[in-house]
Amino acid sequence: MTSLYRSSIPEGMPVSETFELASVNTLLSQSGCTALRIYYGKKEDGTIHAILVGVNEKGEDITKGVILEEAQRCPPECPPDSLLNK
């Protein structure tokens, strides 16, 4: 799936985003968190970013807790080559 995406990547979309383990663990360890949801947002400069939010057992976003909006975005900061990104 990643190679198909990269072959027709829409302008402004990232190839990947890397979130710190400690931040993801904090998000997932929130009271009532049973899942993780990914939204996409756009900054004022037009760059698209993933936004991570916890989800409770009813499928509701946990919006009064931790929401992750900052990650290492590729490009420009890309990970080493792997089966998923080359």
Buried (B, 14 or more C-beta within 10 A) or exposed (E): EEEEEBEEEEEEEBBBBEBEEEBBEBBBEBEEBEEEEEEEEEEEEEEBBBBBBBBBEEEEEBEEBBBBEEBBBBEEEBEEEEEEBE
